[in-house]
Amino acid sequence: MTAVTFFELTRRTARICLTGMSLSLISFGQPAPPPPAPPPPPAPPAKIAWEGRDSYERAARELDRKQYERAAEMFGRVAASQANRADGALYWKAYAFSRLGRSADALTALAELEKSHPKSGWLNDARALAVAVKQAAGQPPRPEAAEDEELKLIAINGLMHSDPESAVPMLEKVLNSPKNGPRLKKRALFVLAQGRSARAREIVTQYAKGGTNPDLQATAVEYLGVLNTPESRQALADLYATTTDLNVKRAVIRGFLIGRDKERLLMAAKSESNPELRREVLHMLGAAGGHAELAQLYPGETDKNAKRAILDGLAASRKADLLIAIARKETDSELKRAAVERLTGMNSKEATAYLVELLGKDE
């Protein structure tokens, strides 16, 4: 298997994000291109601004920058919002407090996590962190702690390029330690994902299947997509078929997309019962280049929103010929109009010819 560099993974992820952005720009049932945007509304109050979907990620970036006071505050606000990642926010809030030497505050946050989220996937990590905090209680925060983590990152980078296989036990230890931050653990997991030994891939698969915090599980799932081997693709398919966690399923379909696994995205599109998630799968299938597959799904689809998602995927990929074929056969006037609207934004000879044809019918 050809090794995938960390920078290549970053490039792929950025490309996927841009693809998702292009899909989201196509509004359901609206003409393309859209009208000019209205002037932005006044800035919302700070309390509302904190409720954005990216608040958790912004707090994580502060944690990576060793801005522990700021990270604790930000994660506290995410946890107070009762968002679907409140349990993870409480864990990282406690972690930030532990790095500041505020053991009482860290243990309070961990106790709140266990009380408020008794079935959370963060509990094992939270209990391990609580033990570490209690052991370190009374000790002042070490100024060299940040330097230690940077040195570990440098060492991990070296192992990735020199002898990653012999480093598997050390990398596993990095993953298991509650003293290590998210960036260090994700980097260790990335090195393991590049390893060719059975044990390295076993660890990545184990983390992808669960038994650890959900953040690291999602990362492991996406790295299985990067591996793109028959075994990793089957592991993703098995996980998708057995899990009921929507966040895990979303991570799996991202893994399918990273691996350009159109076959399994098509299987997920056919089998998924959750309407919202199914539309996401359809978008991913289009982003993975499954245009013919989307067109094949369209005639048998009964959900209008799913049909619009298919039209969006074809429009984002500039597949005018497939959109025209759908528009010619569509008997539902609303959906036919949606297909034609998506053609109006395309600068293609096929789309122009079909629009002229429609205008001729009105004469």
Summary of the structure (lengths in Angstrom):
residues: 363
radius of gyration: 23.8
end to end distance: 60.5
largest distance: 86.1
contacts: 1113
relative contact order: 0.08
helix: 72%
strand: 0%
